[in-house]
Amino acid sequence: MKLLMLIVDEGKKEELEVLLNRSGVVGYTEIPRALGVGTSGPRLGSRAFPKTSAVVFTVLTEESLERLVAEIRGFCADCGERLKMIVWGVEEVM
């Protein structure tokens, strides 16, 4: 099992949710309006830096992860979105 963390521009969150549902992802957890600074610049939800991100977590089998990552790469290529993906190994889900 793998834990996938996705960081996406808040404005593209709904498109990502559609992609997750279409790809057969059964469940995920979302943290909306995430603030931070990174390679895409400041996302602080302020007047000076109004953008924010959304962070989405899901646990998948390795096979499901491979299919989903391919779908996400297509999503990024189509819309030009710079989406961050981080994958961790999962030993147990209770």
Disulfide bonds with the S-S distance in Angstrom:
none
